Amino acid sequence: MLNKLLKRLVRHIDGFLMSCLIVTMILALCVLYSASGQSMSKISTQLINISVAVSLMWIAANVSPQILERIALPAYVLGVLLLISVALFGEISHGARRWLHIGVAKIQPSELMKIAVPMLLAWYFSRRESVATFKDHAIGAVLLAVPVGLIMKQPDLGTSLMIASSGFYVLFLAGLSWRILIGTAVSIGVMAPILWTMLHDYQRRRIEILFDPYQDPLGAGYHTIQASIALGSGGLAGKGWLNGTQSQLDFLPERTTDFIFAVFGEEFGLLGNVLLILLFTTIIGRGLVIAAQAQGTFSRLLAGSITLTFFTYVFVNIGMVSGILPVVGVPLPLISYGGTSLVTLLTGFGILMSIHTHKKLVTS
C-alpha cells in the first residue's frame, strides 16, 4: 500500500533531473553555510525555501501541459495587471518599486512573468505552427515588450533581462529568421547612444565599471574587484571549505546571494568550478532532451525556453562575478540564498517534468 502511494506521488517526477537538482541544492547549502559565516539561521530559512519550492515543483509536475496551455493567456493578463498595479501603488524600497501589498502579504509580480511570458508566447505560436509570419513574430515581440518595459521602469534590470531572454527563446525556437535577428542587432547598435540615455545612472555606472572597475575601487567597482580576488586566490584546488579569506573576513559583498559563486571558487578552486559547471550543463542537457522529445509545439517551445533561461541565469551570474559582464543582480540558480528565484526556477523544472511525463502514447 505504501509502495503504491509513493509511486503515485513520484510518477510525474523525472528521476534523473530530480537527482541533479538535489545534488545541486545540497551543494548550495554547504556553500551557504560557509558564505553566511556558519549561520544556522540562514540554513534553516533556506531549507524552508527549498521545501516550498520543491512542493510547488511537485504541483507543477502534476499539472498536464494541456491545462498549462489553457491558463497561459489568463496568467499573462493577470501578471500584466499586477505589474501595472505595482507601477501605480507598489511599495518603494531602496529606490525601486517592485512589491505589491495584497491583504496580509506582499508579492513581486515580476516573478510570475518569468513563467507566464514563455507560456503565453508558446501558446500563441502553437496556434500558428505552420503559418507563423513576420507579423506573428512582431506581435510576439510586442507581447514580450509590455512586461519587460513595465519591469524595467521599476527599475529591475536583472529580472527584465531574464524575462526578455525567456520570451526571446520562444521567438527563436518558433522560427525567427536570422535576417530579423541580424537586423535587430544592427538596429540596437545604431540606437545604442539613445538607449544609453534611457538607462538609469546606476545602470550606466555598472557598464562603465565593467571596463575599468579600478576607477572606483571602493564604490561601484568594489564588488567586481573583490570577486576577482576571491576567484583568483582559489587557485586550482581552492583554500578548502570554510577557509575562504575573502568571504570569512567580510571583504566579499553579497556573498550569500549574487556573488556566492566567488565564495565557491575561492574555497573549491578551478576544479570545483569546473565540476559545478558540469553539473549545470547536465541539468541543461536533460532539459534540452525533454524539449526535443516533447509532443506538441506548445510543450516544445515552453520546455526549450525554460531550459535556455536557466542557462542564461548561469551564464549571466558567472559572467558578472568573473568580470566579463556588468553587475545586474542575477542570482546563481539553485545556489544563491533566497526563496523568490528558487520558487520560480523549481516551478519551471516542475513544468519540464510535466511535459516529459505527460507525453501521450503514440499509436502506430
C-alpha positions as CSV (number, residue, x, y, z in Angstrom):
1,M,0.0,0.0,0.0
2,L,2.8,2.4,1.0
3,N,4.8,1.4,-2.1
4,K,1.8,2.2,-4.4
5,L,1.3,5.6,-2.7
6,L,5.0,6.5,-3.2
7,K,4.8,5.5,-6.8
8,R,1.8,7.7,-7.3
9,L,3.5,10.7,-5.6
10,V,6.6,10.5,-7.8
11,R,5.1,9.2,-11.1
12,H,5.5,12.7,-12.6
13,I,8.9,13.4,-11.2
14,D,11.8,12.9,-13.6
15,G,14.3,10.8,-11.6
16,F,17.5,11.9,-13.4
17,L,16.6,15.6,-13.4
18,M,15.5,15.5,-9.8
19,S,18.7,13.8,-8.7
20,C,20.8,16.6,-10.3
21,L,18.6,19.2,-8.6
22,I,19.0,17.5,-5.2
23,V,22.8,17.3,-5.6
24,T,23.0,21.0,-6.6
25,M,20.8,22.1,-3.6
26,I,22.8,20.1,-1.1
27,L,26.0,21.7,-2.5
28,A,24.2,25.1,-2.2
29,L,23.5,24.5,1.5
30,C,27.2,23.7,2.1
31,V,28.4,26.8,0.3
32,L,25.7,28.9,2.0
33,Y,26.8,27.7,5.4
34,S,30.4,28.9,4.7
35,A,29.3,32.2,3.0
36,S,26.9,33.1,5.8
37,G,29.6,32.8,8.5
38,Q,28.2,29.4,9.5
39,S,24.8,30.8,10.2
40,M,22.3,28.1,11.1
41,S,19.5,30.7,10.9
42,K,20.1,31.2,7.2
43,I,20.4,27.4,6.6
44,S,17.1,26.9,8.3
45,T,15.4,29.6,6.3
46,Q,16.9,28.2,3.1
47,L,15.6,24.7,4.0
48,I,12.1,26.2,4.3
49,N,12.6,28.0,0.9
50,I,13.6,24.7,-0.6
51,S,10.7,22.9,0.9
52,V,8.2,25.4,-0.5
53,A,9.9,25.4,-3.9
54,V,10.0,21.6,-4.2
55,S,6.3,21.5,-3.2
56,L,5.4,23.9,-6.0
57,M,7.6,21.9,-8.4
58,W,5.7,18.7,-7.5
59,I,2.4,20.5,-8.1
60,A,3.6,21.9,-11.4
61,A,4.8,18.4,-12.4
62,N,1.3,17.0,-11.8
63,V,-0.4,19.7,-14.0
64,S,-0.7,18.5,-17.5
65,P,0.6,20.6,-20.4
66,Q,-2.9,20.9,-21.7
67,I,-4.0,22.7,-18.6
68,L,-0.9,24.9,-18.7
69,E,-1.9,25.8,-22.3
70,R,-5.4,26.8,-21.2
71,I,-4.2,29.1,-18.4
72,A,-1.4,30.7,-20.3
73,L,-3.4,33.7,-21.5
74,P,-5.2,34.4,-18.2
75,A,-1.9,34.1,-16.3
76,Y,-0.2,36.6,-18.6
77,V,-3.1,39.1,-18.4
78,L,-3.1,38.8,-14.6
79,G,0.6,39.3,-14.5
80,V,0.4,42.5,-16.6
81,L,-2.4,43.9,-14.5
82,L,-0.3,43.2,-11.4
83,L,2.7,44.9,-12.9
84,I,0.5,48.0,-13.7
85,S,-0.7,47.9,-10.1
86,V,2.9,47.9,-8.9
87,A,3.6,50.9,-11.0
88,L,0.7,52.8,-9.5
89,F,0.5,51.5,-5.9
90,G,3.7,49.4,-5.3
91,E,5.9,49.8,-2.3
92,I,9.1,51.7,-2.8
93,S,12.2,50.1,-1.3
94,H,15.9,51.0,-1.9
95,G,14.7,53.3,-4.7
96,A,12.8,50.7,-6.6
97,R,9.1,50.0,-6.8
98,R,8.8,46.1,-7.2
99,W,6.5,44.9,-4.5
100,L,2.7,44.9,-4.2
101,H,0.7,44.5,-1.0
102,I,-2.3,42.2,-1.3
103,G,-4.1,41.9,2.1
104,V,-1.7,40.5,4.7
105,A,1.1,39.6,2.2
106,K,3.2,41.3,-0.4
107,I,4.2,39.8,-3.7
108,Q,6.7,40.5,-6.5
109,P,4.6,40.2,-9.7
110,S,7.6,40.2,-12.0
111,E,8.5,36.7,-10.8
112,L,5.1,35.4,-12.1
113,M,6.0,36.8,-15.5
114,K,9.2,34.5,-15.7
115,I,6.7,31.7,-16.2
116,A,3.7,33.5,-17.7
117,V,5.6,35.2,-20.6
118,P,7.1,32.0,-22.1
119,M,3.8,30.2,-21.5
120,L,1.8,32.9,-23.4
121,L,4.2,33.1,-26.3
122,A,4.4,29.3,-26.6
123,W,0.5,29.2,-26.6
124,Y,0.4,32.0,-29.2
125,F,2.9,30.3,-31.6
126,S,1.4,26.8,-31.1
127,R,-1.7,28.1,-32.9
128,R,0.4,29.3,-35.8
129,E,2.6,26.3,-36.1
130,S,2.6,26.1,-39.9
131,V,1.8,29.7,-40.8
132,A,4.0,31.8,-38.5
133,T,4.8,35.0,-40.3
134,F,6.8,38.2,-39.7
135,K,3.6,39.7,-38.4
136,D,3.2,36.9,-35.9
137,H,6.7,37.4,-34.6
138,A,6.1,41.2,-34.4
139,I,3.0,40.5,-32.3
140,G,5.0,38.2,-30.1
141,A,7.7,40.8,-29.7
142,V,5.1,43.3,-28.5
143,L,3.6,40.8,-26.1
144,L,7.1,40.4,-24.7
145,A,7.9,44.1,-24.6
146,V,5.0,45.0,-22.5
147,P,6.0,43.2,-19.3
148,V,9.7,43.8,-19.9
149,G,9.1,47.6,-20.2
150,L,7.0,47.7,-17.1
151,I,9.7,45.8,-15.1
152,M,12.5,48.0,-16.4
153,K,10.6,51.0,-15.1
154,Q,10.6,49.6,-11.5
155,P,13.7,49.5,-12.1
156,D,14.8,45.9,-12.1
157,L,17.3,45.2,-14.9
158,G,18.1,41.7,-13.8
159,T,14.6,40.4,-13.8
160,S,13.7,42.2,-17.1
161,L,16.8,40.6,-18.7
162,M,15.6,37.1,-17.6
163,I,12.1,37.7,-18.8
164,A,13.3,39.1,-22.1
165,S,15.5,36.1,-22.5
166,S,12.7,33.6,-21.8
167,G,10.5,35.3,-24.4
168,F,13.3,35.6,-27.0
169,Y,14.0,31.9,-26.8
170,V,10.3,31.2,-27.6
171,L,10.5,33.5,-30.6
172,F,13.8,32.0,-31.8
173,L,12.5,28.4,-31.4
174,A,9.3,29.3,-33.2
175,G,11.4,30.0,-36.3
176,L,12.5,33.6,-36.0
177,S,14.5,34.4,-39.1
178,W,18.2,35.0,-38.9
179,R,17.8,38.1,-41.1
180,I,15.5,39.6,-38.5
181,L,18.0,38.7,-35.7
182,I,20.9,40.3,-37.6
183,G,18.7,43.3,-38.5
184,T,17.7,43.8,-34.9
185,A,21.2,43.5,-33.7
186,V,22.3,46.2,-36.2
187,S,19.4,48.4,-35.1
188,I,20.3,48.1,-31.5
189,G,23.9,49.0,-32.3
190,V,22.8,52.1,-34.2
191,M,20.4,53.1,-31.4
192,A,23.0,52.5,-28.7
193,P,23.5,56.2,-27.9
194,I,19.8,56.7,-27.5
195,L,19.4,53.6,-25.4
196,W,22.3,54.7,-23.2
197,T,20.5,57.9,-22.3
198,M,17.4,55.8,-21.3
199,L,19.4,53.9,-18.6
200,H,19.4,54.9,-15.0
201,D,22.6,56.5,-13.7
202,Y,23.5,53.4,-11.6
203,Q,22.9,51.2,-14.7
204,R,25.3,53.3,-16.8
205,R,27.8,53.2,-14.0
206,R,27.7,49.4,-13.9
207,I,28.6,49.3,-17.6
208,E,31.4,51.8,-17.2
209,I,32.8,49.8,-14.2
210,L,32.8,46.6,-16.4
211,F,35.7,48.1,-18.5
212,D,37.6,49.5,-15.5
213,P,36.5,48.6,-12.0
214,Y,39.5,50.3,-10.5
215,Q,38.2,53.8,-11.5
216,D,36.0,53.4,-8.4
217,P,37.6,50.6,-6.3
218,L,35.8,51.5,-3.0
219,G,32.5,52.2,-4.7
220,A,30.8,50.8,-7.8
221,G,33.9,48.7,-8.7
222,Y,34.3,47.1,-5.2
223,H,32.1,44.0,-5.9
224,T,33.9,43.1,-9.1
225,I,37.4,43.6,-7.7
226,Q,36.7,41.5,-4.5
227,A,35.0,38.8,-6.6
228,S,38.1,38.6,-8.9
229,I,40.4,38.4,-5.9
230,A,38.4,35.6,-4.4
231,L,38.2,33.6,-7.6
232,G,41.9,34.1,-8.3
233,S,43.1,33.2,-4.8
234,G,41.2,29.9,-5.0
235,G,43.8,28.6,-7.4
236,L,43.5,25.1,-8.8
237,A,42.1,23.2,-5.8
238,G,40.8,26.0,-3.6
239,K,41.5,27.0,0.0
240,G,39.1,24.5,1.4
241,W,35.6,24.6,2.8
242,L,35.1,27.4,5.4
243,N,38.6,28.7,4.7
244,G,38.0,31.4,2.1
245,T,39.5,34.6,3.4
246,Q,37.6,37.0,1.2
247,S,34.3,35.7,2.5
248,Q,35.2,34.7,6.0
249,L,36.8,38.2,6.6
250,D,33.8,40.0,5.1
251,F,35.7,41.5,2.1
252,L,33.3,40.0,-0.4
253,P,29.8,41.7,-0.6
254,E,26.6,39.9,-1.3
255,R,28.4,36.7,-0.7
256,T,25.3,34.6,0.1
257,T,23.3,35.9,-2.9
258,D,24.6,37.3,-6.2
259,F,28.3,36.7,-5.5
260,I,28.2,33.2,-3.9
261,F,30.0,31.8,-7.0
262,A,33.1,33.8,-5.8
263,V,32.9,32.1,-2.4
264,F,32.6,28.7,-4.1
265,G,35.5,29.5,-6.4
266,E,37.8,30.6,-3.6
267,E,37.1,27.5,-1.4
268,F,37.0,24.8,-4.1
269,G,39.2,26.4,-6.8
270,L,39.1,25.9,-10.6
271,L,38.4,22.2,-10.2
272,G,35.4,22.9,-8.1
273,N,34.1,25.5,-10.6
274,V,34.5,23.0,-13.5
275,L,32.5,20.4,-11.6
276,L,29.8,22.9,-10.7
277,I,29.6,24.0,-14.4
278,L,29.4,20.3,-15.5
279,L,26.5,19.8,-13.0
280,F,24.7,22.8,-14.5
281,T,25.5,21.6,-18.0
282,T,23.9,18.2,-17.1
283,I,20.7,19.9,-16.0
284,I,20.6,22.0,-19.1
285,G,21.3,18.9,-21.3
286,R,18.5,17.0,-19.6
287,G,16.1,19.9,-20.2
288,L,17.0,20.1,-23.9
289,V,16.4,16.4,-24.3
290,I,13.0,16.8,-22.7
291,A,12.3,19.7,-25.1
292,A,13.4,17.7,-28.1
293,Q,11.2,14.8,-27.2
294,A,8.2,17.0,-26.3
295,Q,4.9,16.3,-28.1
296,G,3.2,19.4,-29.5
297,T,4.5,22.8,-30.3
298,F,3.4,24.4,-27.0
299,S,5.3,21.9,-24.9
300,R,8.4,22.0,-27.1
301,L,8.6,25.8,-27.1
302,L,7.9,26.1,-23.4
303,A,10.4,23.4,-22.4
304,G,13.1,24.9,-24.6
305,S,12.5,28.4,-23.2
306,I,12.6,27.2,-19.5
307,T,15.9,25.3,-20.2
308,L,17.6,28.1,-22.1
309,T,16.5,30.6,-19.5
310,F,18.2,28.5,-16.8
311,F,21.3,28.6,-19.0
312,T,21.0,32.4,-19.1
313,Y,20.8,32.6,-15.3
314,V,24.0,30.5,-15.0
315,F,25.9,32.4,-17.8
316,V,24.9,35.9,-16.6
317,N,25.7,35.3,-12.9
318,I,29.1,33.6,-13.6
319,G,29.9,36.3,-16.2
320,M,29.2,39.2,-13.8
321,V,31.1,37.5,-10.9
322,S,34.0,36.8,-13.3
323,G,34.0,40.4,-14.5
324,I,33.1,39.8,-18.2
325,L,29.5,41.1,-17.8
326,P,28.1,44.1,-15.8
327,V,26.6,43.5,-12.4
328,V,22.9,43.2,-13.0
329,G,21.6,41.4,-9.8
330,V,21.0,37.9,-11.2
331,P,21.4,35.1,-8.6
332,L,23.3,31.9,-9.3
333,P,20.4,29.5,-9.9
334,L,19.7,26.9,-7.2
335,I,22.8,28.1,-5.2
336,S,22.2,31.7,-4.1
337,Y,20.3,32.3,-0.9
338,G,16.7,33.4,-1.2
339,G,13.3,31.9,-2.0
340,T,11.9,34.0,-4.8
341,S,14.1,32.9,-7.6
342,L,14.3,29.3,-6.2
343,V,10.5,29.0,-6.3
344,T,10.4,30.3,-9.9
345,L,13.2,28.0,-11.1
346,L,11.8,24.8,-9.5
347,T,8.3,25.6,-10.7
348,G,9.9,25.8,-14.2
349,F,11.6,22.4,-13.7
350,G,8.2,21.0,-12.5
351,I,6.7,22.1,-15.8
352,L,9.6,20.4,-17.6
353,M,8.8,17.2,-15.7
354,S,5.2,17.5,-16.6
355,I,6.0,17.9,-20.3
356,H,8.2,14.8,-20.1
357,T,5.9,12.5,-18.1
358,H,2.5,13.5,-19.5
359,K,3.5,12.6,-23.1
360,K,0.7,10.8,-24.8
361,L,1.3,7.3,-26.2
362,V,1.5,7.5,-30.0
363,T,-0.3,4.7,-31.7
364,S,1.3,3.3,-34.8
